[in-house]
Amino acid sequence: MFIITSSPHTHSGKLTARIMLWVIVAMLPAICLQIYYFGYGVLIQAVLAVAFALFLEFLVTLLRGKTKLFYLSDFSVVLTALILAVAIPPYAPFWIILIGTFCAVILGKHVYGGLGQNLFNPAMVGYVVLLVSFPLQMSTWMPPISLLSEPPTFSDAYRLIFFGVSTDGFSLHQLTRLIDGVTQATPLDSVKTGLKANLSLEQINASPLFTRSWFAGLGWFQINLAFLFGGIFLLWKKIIHWQIPAALLATLSLLALISWLLTDNTPSPLWQLFSGATMFCAFFIATDPVTASITPRGKLVFGALTGLLIYLIRFYGGYPDGVAFAILLANICVPFIDQYTRPRVSGYGRK
């Protein structure tokens, strides 16, 4: 008798741990640039997030009676923690990253049964909980440290995160208030707020936060460029597929171009592409293999839908970036998208 087994009968050789490690490697240049432009707070937040995420994974392993490395060996929780850590303000209080990591790992992942069964991107679940619950802390960004007369040292960063003041006793607000024209927000937030106040783009771009070009704010353009190169590396390694990032960026670019051509006082499409978390989302968040669409046409639909939602939130919503909400809303639509974009099985007609 023949032993009947389910397909597929071949293995691609891409182990989950190896995939996660390559994605982490692709993120490292952008993380290093974030540390360069925004200081050691990025590094401290990343260490806190990864350490607490590993602890939570180990705790869940014990509670569910699994072997010691059952959840830890695939490195997925490390990637989730890193994505969340680079998304929050570098000098947010330490309890912000702990709460976000708990929500990402427990509420975004393990309540559904663990990796492969979660419906929503875990890092974005944690980020949205923080954004809705603690808007002040989540909007208090340090301007690029090159604009500061006395950039915070590692000791300053540690004390700002854990105690709220630097080694000299200055709060984050006091460290930045002497910089003319700088508000503690991202360039996307500054533009959105400025346009609502009927300021022109020229007046907004007078701030030291901006590069006075079509691209983006100081530091943000370079970081987005690093995420773009990291994404191209992942495409070259065949870790991700091209459909989602291509559809997302094309949709956002097209809609931003239409707004730019038809509306006065609107940032250019290039500015939209290299501001905020655009490239980060396109290559590292939206391409999550668990929560994104899995069919070839479905990936195009999912990417286009995410790009559309980012555009709508940025231009008409209450949040300056909108990446996290766009991803979670698109995740809801994945079963519907996959249902209607399934490839036709060879030998069967269309119904």
C-alpha positions as CSV (number, residue, x, y, z in Angstrom):
1,M,0.0,0.0,0.0
2,F,1.1,3.5,-0.8
3,I,1.3,6.0,2.1
4,I,-0.7,9.1,1.1
5,T,0.6,12.4,2.4
6,S,-0.7,15.9,1.9
7,S,1.0,18.3,-0.4
8,P,3.4,20.1,-0.8
9,H,6.0,17.4,-1.1
10,T,9.0,19.7,-1.4
11,H,10.4,22.3,1.1
12,S,11.7,25.7,0.1
13,G,14.4,25.5,2.8
14,K,13.3,28.9,4.2
15,L,13.0,28.2,7.9
16,T,11.1,30.8,9.9
17,A,14.1,31.6,12.1
18,R,16.2,32.3,9.0
19,I,13.6,34.5,7.5
20,M,13.2,36.5,10.7
21,L,17.0,36.9,11.0
22,W,17.3,38.2,7.5
23,V,14.5,40.8,8.1
24,I,16.3,41.9,11.3
25,V,19.6,42.2,9.4
26,A,17.8,44.3,6.7
27,M,16.5,46.6,9.4
28,L,19.9,47.3,11.0
29,P,21.1,50.1,8.7
30,A,17.9,52.1,9.4
31,I,18.1,51.4,13.1
32,C,21.7,52.7,13.1
33,L,20.6,55.8,11.3
34,Q,17.9,56.4,13.8
35,I,20.4,56.2,16.6
36,Y,22.7,58.6,14.7
37,Y,19.9,61.2,14.1
38,F,17.9,60.8,17.3
39,G,20.3,59.5,19.9
40,Y,20.8,56.5,22.2
41,G,17.2,56.4,23.2
42,V,16.5,54.3,20.1
43,L,19.0,51.7,21.3
44,I,17.7,51.7,24.9
45,Q,14.1,51.2,23.7
46,A,15.1,48.4,21.4
47,V,17.0,46.6,24.2
48,L,14.0,47.0,26.6
49,A,11.5,45.8,24.0
50,V,13.5,42.7,23.0
51,A,14.3,41.7,26.6
52,F,10.7,42.0,27.7
53,A,9.4,40.3,24.6
54,L,11.7,37.3,25.2
55,F,10.6,37.2,28.8
56,L,6.9,37.1,27.8
57,E,7.6,34.4,25.2
58,F,9.3,32.3,27.8
59,L,6.4,32.9,30.2
60,V,3.8,31.8,27.6
61,T,6.0,28.7,26.9
62,L,5.8,27.7,30.5
63,L,2.1,28.4,30.9
64,R,1.2,26.4,27.8
65,G,3.5,23.5,28.7
66,K,5.7,23.7,25.6
67,T,9.4,22.9,25.3
68,K,11.7,25.7,26.4
69,L,12.6,26.9,22.9
70,F,9.2,26.2,21.3
71,Y,8.4,29.9,20.8
72,L,11.8,31.5,21.3
73,S,13.6,29.7,18.5
74,D,11.9,31.3,15.5
75,F,13.0,34.9,16.5
76,S,9.6,36.3,15.5
77,V,9.1,38.0,18.8
78,V,12.5,39.7,18.5
79,L,11.4,41.2,15.1
80,T,8.1,42.3,16.6
81,A,9.8,44.0,19.5
82,L,12.3,45.8,17.1
83,I,9.5,47.0,14.9
84,L,7.6,48.4,17.8
85,A,10.8,49.9,19.4
86,V,11.8,52.0,16.3
87,A,8.2,53.1,15.8
88,I,7.8,54.9,19.2
89,P,9.5,58.2,20.3
90,P,13.1,57.4,21.3
91,Y,12.8,59.1,24.7
92,A,9.3,57.9,25.7
93,P,9.0,56.7,29.3
94,F,10.2,53.1,29.8
95,W,6.7,51.9,30.7
96,I,5.4,52.9,27.3
97,I,7.6,50.3,25.5
98,L,6.7,47.7,28.2
99,I,3.0,48.2,27.8
100,G,3.3,48.2,24.0
101,T,5.4,45.0,24.0
102,F,2.9,43.3,26.3
103,C,0.0,44.2,24.0
104,A,1.9,43.2,20.9
105,V,3.1,39.8,22.2
106,I,0.1,38.7,24.3
107,L,-2.9,40.5,22.8
108,G,-1.6,40.7,19.2
109,K,-0.1,37.2,19.0
110,H,-0.7,34.6,21.7
111,V,-4.4,35.1,22.4
112,Y,-4.9,33.8,18.8
113,G,-2.6,30.8,19.5
114,G,0.8,32.0,18.5
115,L,2.8,32.7,15.3
116,G,0.8,31.7,12.2
117,Q,-2.6,32.1,13.8
118,N,-2.8,35.8,14.6
119,L,-5.1,37.9,12.6
120,F,-3.4,41.3,13.1
121,N,0.2,42.5,12.9
122,P,1.3,42.2,16.5
123,A,3.6,45.2,16.5
124,M,0.9,47.4,15.1
125,V,-1.6,46.1,17.7
126,G,0.8,47.3,20.4
127,Y,1.5,50.6,18.6
128,V,-2.2,51.4,18.2
129,V,-2.9,50.7,21.9
130,L,-0.2,53.1,22.8
131,L,-1.2,55.7,20.3
132,V,-4.8,55.7,21.5
133,S,-4.1,55.4,25.2
134,F,-1.1,57.7,25.6
135,P,-1.2,60.3,22.8
136,L,1.0,62.9,24.6
137,Q,3.9,60.5,25.2
138,M,3.5,59.0,21.7
139,S,3.7,62.4,20.0
140,T,6.7,63.7,22.0
141,W,9.6,63.2,19.5
142,M,13.1,64.5,20.0
143,P,14.2,66.6,17.1
144,P,17.4,65.5,15.3
145,I,20.2,65.7,17.9
146,S,22.3,67.8,15.4
147,L,19.9,70.7,16.1
148,L,20.6,70.5,19.9
149,S,23.4,72.6,21.4
150,E,24.1,69.8,23.8
151,P,23.1,66.4,22.4
152,P,22.1,63.9,25.1
153,T,24.7,61.4,26.0
154,F,23.9,57.7,26.7
155,S,23.6,58.6,30.4
156,D,21.2,61.4,29.5
157,A,19.1,59.0,27.4
158,Y,19.0,56.4,30.1
159,R,17.8,59.0,32.7
160,L,15.3,60.6,30.4
161,I,13.6,57.2,29.7
162,F,13.7,55.9,33.2
163,F,13.4,59.1,35.3
164,G,12.1,61.8,32.9
165,V,15.1,64.1,33.4
166,S,18.7,64.2,32.0
167,T,21.8,64.0,34.2
168,D,21.7,67.8,34.5
169,G,18.0,67.7,35.7
170,F,16.5,68.9,32.4
171,S,13.3,67.4,31.0
172,L,12.8,66.6,27.3
173,H,10.8,69.7,26.9
174,Q,13.4,71.9,28.4
175,L,16.1,70.3,26.2
176,T,14.3,71.3,23.1
177,R,12.5,74.5,23.9
178,L,15.5,76.7,23.1
179,I,15.5,75.6,19.4
180,D,13.6,78.2,17.4
181,G,10.8,76.7,15.3
182,V,11.1,73.2,16.6
183,T,8.0,71.4,18.0
184,Q,8.3,68.0,19.6
185,A,6.6,66.2,16.6
186,T,7.5,64.5,13.4
187,P,7.6,66.5,10.1
188,L,4.4,64.8,9.0
189,D,2.7,66.1,12.2
190,S,4.2,69.6,11.7
191,V,3.0,69.8,8.2
192,K,-0.5,68.6,9.1
193,T,-0.8,71.0,12.0
194,G,0.7,73.9,10.0
195,L,-1.7,73.4,7.0
196,K,-4.7,73.4,9.4
197,A,-3.4,76.7,10.8
198,N,-3.5,78.1,7.2
199,L,0.3,78.3,7.0
200,S,2.0,77.8,3.7
201,L,4.5,75.1,3.0
202,E,7.2,77.7,2.7
203,Q,6.4,78.9,6.2
204,I,6.4,75.4,7.6
205,N,9.6,74.5,5.8
206,A,11.3,77.4,7.6
207,S,11.6,75.1,10.6
208,P,15.0,73.5,11.2
209,L,13.2,70.2,11.1
210,F,13.0,70.3,7.3
211,T,15.6,69.8,4.6
212,R,13.9,72.5,2.5
213,S,13.5,70.1,-0.4
214,W,10.8,68.0,-1.9
215,F,11.9,64.9,0.0
216,A,11.3,65.0,3.7
217,G,12.3,66.2,7.1
218,L,15.8,66.1,8.5
219,G,16.8,62.5,9.2
220,W,13.5,61.1,8.1
221,F,14.5,61.0,4.4
222,Q,17.7,59.1,5.2
223,I,16.0,56.6,7.4
224,N,13.3,56.0,4.8
225,L,16.0,55.5,2.2
226,A,17.7,53.0,4.4
227,F,14.4,51.1,4.8
228,L,14.1,51.2,1.0
229,F,17.5,49.6,0.5
230,G,16.7,47.1,3.2
231,G,13.5,46.2,1.4
232,I,15.3,45.8,-1.9
233,F,17.8,43.5,-0.1
234,L,14.8,41.4,1.1
235,L,13.4,41.2,-2.4
236,W,16.8,40.1,-3.7
237,K,17.0,37.4,-1.0
238,K,13.4,36.4,-2.0
239,I,12.3,36.8,1.7
240,I,9.4,39.0,0.6
241,H,7.4,39.4,-2.7
242,W,7.3,42.5,-4.8
243,Q,3.5,42.8,-5.1
244,I,2.7,44.4,-1.7
245,P,5.4,47.1,-1.6
246,A,5.0,47.9,-5.3
247,A,1.2,48.2,-5.0
248,L,1.4,50.2,-1.8
249,L,3.9,52.7,-3.0
250,A,2.3,53.1,-6.4
251,T,-1.2,53.7,-4.9
252,L,0.1,56.2,-2.4
253,S,2.3,58.0,-5.0
254,L,-0.6,58.2,-7.5
255,L,-3.1,59.6,-5.0
256,A,-0.5,62.0,-3.6
257,L,0.3,63.2,-7.1
258,I,-3.3,63.9,-7.9
259,S,-3.7,65.9,-4.7
260,W,-0.4,67.7,-5.4
261,L,-1.5,68.7,-8.9
262,L,-5.1,69.6,-8.1
263,T,-4.6,71.2,-4.6
264,D,-2.5,74.2,-3.6
265,N,-0.2,74.0,-0.6
266,T,0.1,70.2,-0.7
267,P,3.4,68.3,-0.1
268,S,4.8,66.5,-3.1
269,P,4.5,62.8,-3.8
270,L,8.2,62.3,-3.1
271,W,7.8,64.0,0.3
272,Q,5.0,61.6,1.1
273,L,7.1,58.6,0.1
274,F,10.1,59.6,2.2
275,S,8.3,60.9,5.3
276,G,7.1,59.1,8.4
277,A,7.0,55.3,8.2
278,T,6.2,54.9,4.5
279,M,9.1,52.7,3.4
280,F,9.2,50.9,6.7
281,C,5.5,50.0,6.2
282,A,5.9,49.0,2.6
283,F,8.8,46.5,3.0
284,F,8.8,45.5,6.7
285,I,5.3,45.8,8.1
286,A,2.8,45.3,5.3
287,T,4.7,42.2,4.1
288,D,4.2,40.2,7.3
289,P,3.6,36.7,5.8
290,V,1.0,35.8,8.5
291,T,-1.4,38.8,8.4
292,A,-1.0,39.9,4.7
293,S,-2.8,38.3,1.8
294,I,-1.2,35.1,0.4
295,T,-2.4,35.0,-3.2
296,P,-0.5,36.8,-6.0
297,R,-3.4,39.0,-7.0
298,G,-4.4,39.3,-3.3
299,K,-1.0,40.8,-2.5
300,L,-1.6,43.5,-5.1
301,V,-5.1,44.3,-3.7
302,F,-3.8,44.2,-0.1
303,G,-0.9,46.6,-0.9
304,A,-3.1,49.0,-2.9
305,L,-5.7,49.0,-0.1
306,T,-3.0,49.8,2.5
307,G,-1.7,52.6,0.4
308,L,-5.2,54.0,-0.1
309,L,-5.8,53.9,3.7
310,I,-2.5,55.6,4.4
311,Y,-3.4,58.4,2.0
312,L,-6.9,58.9,3.4
313,I,-5.7,59.0,7.0
314,R,-2.8,61.4,6.2
315,F,-4.9,63.8,4.1
316,Y,-8.3,63.6,5.8
317,G,-7.8,61.8,9.1
318,G,-6.8,63.0,12.6
319,Y,-3.4,61.2,12.7
320,P,-0.4,62.5,10.7
321,D,0.9,59.1,9.5
322,G,-1.8,56.5,9.7
323,V,0.4,53.4,8.9
324,A,-0.6,51.4,12.0
325,F,-4.4,52.0,11.4
326,A,-4.0,51.3,7.7
327,I,-2.3,47.9,8.4
328,L,-4.9,46.8,10.9
329,L,-7.8,47.8,8.7
330,A,-6.2,46.0,5.8
331,N,-5.6,42.9,7.9
332,I,-9.4,42.7,8.6
333,C,-10.0,42.5,4.8
334,V,-7.4,39.7,4.2
335,P,-9.9,36.7,4.4
336,F,-12.2,38.5,2.0
337,I,-9.4,39.4,-0.4
338,D,-7.9,35.9,-0.4
339,Q,-11.4,34.4,-0.9
340,Y,-11.9,36.3,-4.2
341,T,-8.4,36.2,-5.6
342,R,-7.6,32.5,-5.3
343,P,-5.9,31.1,-8.4
344,R,-8.0,28.7,-10.5
345,V,-7.0,25.1,-9.8
346,S,-5.8,23.4,-13.0
347,G,-8.5,21.1,-14.4
348,Y,-11.4,23.0,-12.9
349,G,-13.5,25.6,-14.7
350,R,-14.5,28.9,-13.3
351,K,-17.8,29.0,-11.4
